[in-house]
Amino acid sequence: MTNLRKSLRVIYSNPLTLFSVIVLMIMLILAIFPSQIAPMDPQKAHYKALRSPPTKDHVMGTDYAGRDIASRVIHGVRTTLIIAFSAVILSKSIGFAWGLASGYFGGWFDLITQRIVEVMLSIPGLVLALLLLAGLGSGKMTVIVAIAVGGIAGTVRIIRSSALTVKNLTYVEASRSMGAHPVRVIFKHVAPQCVAPLLVVASISLGGAIFAEAALSFLGLGITPNEPTWGNMMSVVAENFLRPLWWIAVFPGLFLTFTIMAFNLIGDELRDSLDPRLKGEIKND
């Protein structure tokens, strides 16, 4: 609780971090109540306002089909956050368990699994996601899995490093010498000490997951345009490059930028507060 109170105190004392918290709270509200907040149906075409720039009726303009951009951006928050959180939870859960086992048991298991991790780290996460989507096809679940797979290896490396340090502490060695089962030692002594770096990695990875979803949707391999996300909204401009409409790309892009920035800033603060040793080691998945 002391570390948590310290982190909250740091957040409220840092204007940028406080701004990030406010941004994420707004996004959370939009994700929970999109129908109540959005001014219009995101799928409804307004044929009298095709390709309309921002006006008082359509504050962010309309797209090529006459759909209200503001409503689509707001409804896109939920889909974007669901995909990002699901991918991060999946990748960090696998990476946490893998890293703990690799760091604690060592030996041939660690040797083999670390070679696998090195191969995975040699492939950029977005490229790995593209390869998986090419084989599995598009869809919400496949996008989540593709993004998650790209984030596993980095988590394994960081958790393994923490587990290697913790398993050699005196009280952990004492527990082993008393005949405690390895699983008990891991869950009771090692895993709790690795939670702080896990939280830091997860918070920073959320920004990377949001960017990955946007990139995949922009390339046409993510969520179908019928379900608005910030990425597939911006892809419409690329598809109609002969008649570009700046507002279709700018407003989703602003939401995307501020959300990623907010997650990264909060992740940096958590890193400095909970586990400063990770500084310089963590990269966005």
Residue pairs with C-beta under 8 A, 6 or more apart in sequence:
3 196
3 273
3 274
6 273
7 269
7 270
7 273
7 274
10 17
10 269
10 272
10 273
11 17
11 18
11 21
11 266
11 269
12 18
14 269
16 265
17 265
17 266
17 269
19 262
20 261
20 262
20 263
20 265
20 266
21 262
21 266
23 258
23 259
23 261
23 262
24 259
24 262
24 263
24 266
27 77
27 81
27 255
27 259
27 262
28 81
29 37
30 37
30 74
30 77
30 78
31 77
31 78
31 81
31 82
32 78
34 74
34 75
34 77
34 78
35 75
37 74
38 68
38 70
38 71
38 74
38 75
39 59
39 68
39 70
39 71
40 46
40 68
40 70
40 71
41 68
41 71
42 67
42 68
42 71
42 72
42 74
42 75
42 228
43 67
43 226
44 67
44 68
45 65
45 66
45 67
46 52
46 58
46 62
46 66
46 67
46 68
47 66
48 66
49 55
49 57
49 58
49 62
49 66
50 62
50 64
50 65
50 66
51 61
51 62
51 63
51 64
51 66
51 243
51 245
52 58
52 61
52 62
52 66
53 61
53 245
53 247
54 60
54 61
54 247
55 61
58 68
58 69
58 70
59 70
60 68
60 69
60 70
60 73
60 247
60 251
61 69
61 245
61 247
61 248
61 251
62 68
62 69
63 69
63 72
63 233
63 236
63 245
63 248
64 236
64 240
64 243
64 245
64 248
69 233
69 247
69 248
69 251
69 252
70 251
72 228
72 233
72 252
73 228
73 230
73 233
73 251
73 252
73 255
75 228
76 228
76 229
76 230
76 233
76 252
76 255
77 255
79 140
79 223
79 227
79 228
79 229
80 210
80 213
80 214
80 229
80 230
80 231
80 259
81 210
83 140
83 143
83 144
83 147
83 209
83 213
83 223
83 229
84 147
84 206
84 209
84 210
84 213
85 206
85 209
86 144
86 148
87 143
87 144
87 145
87 147
87 148
87 151
87 209
87 212
87 213
88 148
88 151
88 202
88 205
88 206
88 209
89 202
90 144
90 145
90 148
91 147
91 148
91 149
91 150
91 151
91 152
91 155
91 205
91 285
92 151
92 155
92 198
92 201
92 202
92 205
94 148
94 152
94 155
95 151
95 152
95 153
95 154
95 155
95 156
95 159
96 155
96 159
96 191
96 194
96 198
98 113
98 152
98 155
98 156
98 159
99 155
99 156
99 157
99 158
99 159
99 160
99 162
99 163
99 194
100 159
100 160
100 163
100 186
100 190
100 191
100 194
101 109
101 113
101 186
102 109
102 110
102 113
102 114
102 156
102 160
102 163
103 110
103 159
103 160
103 161
103 162
103 163
103 164
103 167
103 190
104 163
104 167
104 182
104 185
104 186
104 190
105 182
106 164
110 160
113 156
114 160
117 153
117 156
117 157
120 128
120 152
120 153
121 153
121 154
121 157
123 131
124 150
125 147
125 150
125 151
125 208
125 212
125 285
126 150
126 212
126 215
126 216
128 146
128 149
128 150
129 143
129 146
129 147
129 149
129 150
129 212
129 216
130 146
130 216
130 219
130 221
132 142
132 145
132 146
132 149
133 142
133 143
133 146
133 216
133 221
133 222
134 221
136 142
136 145
136 146
138 221
138 222
138 223
138 224
140 223
140 227
143 213
143 216
143 222
143 223
146 216
147 209
147 212
147 213
147 216
150 212
150 285
151 205
151 208
151 209
151 285
154 201
154 205
154 282
154 283
154 285
155 198
155 201
155 205
155 285
158 197
158 201
158 278
158 281
158 282
159 194
159 197
159 198
162 193
162 194
162 197
163 190
163 194
166 172
166 189
166 190
166 193
166 194
167 173
167 185
167 190
169 189
171 189
172 185
172 189
172 190
175 184
175 185
175 188
175 189
176 182
176 185
180 188
196 274
196 275
197 274
197 275
197 278
199 270
199 274
200 267
200 270
200 271
200 274
200 275
200 278
200 282
201 278
201 282
203 263
203 266
203 267
203 270
204 263
204 264
204 267
204 268
204 271
204 282
204 284
205 267
205 284
205 285
206 263
206 267
207 259
207 260
207 261
207 262
207 263
207 264
207 267
207 284
208 260
208 284
208 285
209 285
210 256
210 259
210 260
210 263
211 256
211 260
211 284
212 285
213 222
213 223
213 229
213 231
214 222
214 229
214 230
214 231
214 234
214 256
215 231
216 222
216 231
217 223
217 229
217 230
217 231
217 232
217 235
218 231
218 232
218 234
218 235
218 238
219 235
220 232
220 235
222 229
222 231
222 232
223 229
223 231
223 232
224 232
225 232
225 235
225 236
230 252
230 253
230 255
230 256
231 252
231 256
233 248
233 249
233 252
234 248
234 249
234 252
234 253
236 248
237 244
237 245
237 248
237 249
264 284
267 282
271 278
271 279
271 282
272 279
